[in-house]
Amino acid sequence: MSMKNYMDTNKKTSSLSKADSLKKMGEFWDAHDFTEFDSESPDVKFDVTCAVPVEIDLLAQIEKQARLRGVSVETLVNLWLQQKIAESQSVKKGKYTQRTTQRQVAEKK
């Protein structure tokens, strides 16, 4: 059933534009932006995922480690990545702090 027939049969109007035909709906949205009605829209929560290619041999090793730990591959990979980022950040902070301290000591001399 086409949208036009659906609307004619059910005599419904669009929830936002209150238009009763596709032409009127089109005219309404040509003149309006959805963000004008954003406060009326419910908040939606969603997770974003992405796929990262992993070498097949490496994936097999990760799967084995995940099984040994009793967690999913996704959980293990996320944990390892979080740990690596934390290590990287602490190393950067340590070097920066050490360099800053050395500069402060040299300035006092």
N, C-alpha and C positions, 0 to 999 in steps of 0.2 A: 504494500500500500504506500503510495507516495505521501510526502509530508502534507501537500495541499489537500489531498483526499482525507487524510487523517484529521486535519484541522477542521475541514468542512463537516465531516461526519460527527466529530465530538464537540464542535463549537467551542473550542478552547482558545485561550489567549496565552501569549507568551508571559512567563512569570515576571520578567523585568520590564519589558517594553509595553506590555499589555496589548500588543499588536495581535490582530486576529487573522493576518495573512502573512505569507512569506515575504511579499513585497514590502509591507509595512514594517516587518521585522528588519529587513535589509536596510530600509531607510533609517530606522531607529539606530541600528548599529553603525551606519555610516556617519551618524552625527554624535555618537556617544562612544565612550571607552569603558571597558569593564571595570577599570580601577575606580570609576565613579560609584560603583556599587559594591566595592570590596568590603565595606563594613557590614554589609548584609550577608556576606558569604561566610559559611562556617570555616574555621581553621582546619587545615588538613595536615596531618603528620605523616611523613613517609621517610623511608630509608633510601639512600642512594648507594648503589653498588656499582662496581666496575669489574671488568675482567682483565686480568694481567697475564699475559702468556708466560708460562714457566716451562723450562726445559723438562722433558719427560723423565729423565733420570733423577733430576732434582725433585720433581713432584713425587716420584716413587719413594724417595727418602723422607720427604715431608709426611707422606701418608703413613709410612712406617712409624715415624716418631709420634704422630698424632694417635695412632692405634695404641702404642705403648703407654701414652699418657691418658688414654681414655677420653680424648676430646676430638672435635671435628677438625678437619684440615683448616677450615676458615678461622676457627678459634685459635689454633696454634700459630698460624701465619700472622694474625692480628696481634697476638701477644708478642711474638718475636719482633715484629715491626715496631711496636710500641717500646719495647725494651731497647732496640737499636737507636731509636730517636732519642730516648731519654739519655742513653750513654753519650750520644753525639752532642746533645745539648749540655750535658754536664762537663764534657771535655772542653767545649767552646767556652763555657763560663769559667772553668778553671784556668784556661790559658789567658783569657781576658783579665781575670782577677790578678793572676800572677804578673802579667805585663803591666797592669795599672799599678800594682804594689811596687814593682821595680822602678817604674817611672817616678812614683811619689818619693821613694827613698833617694833616688838620684837627685831630685829637685831639692831635697832637704840638705844635701851635702854642700 
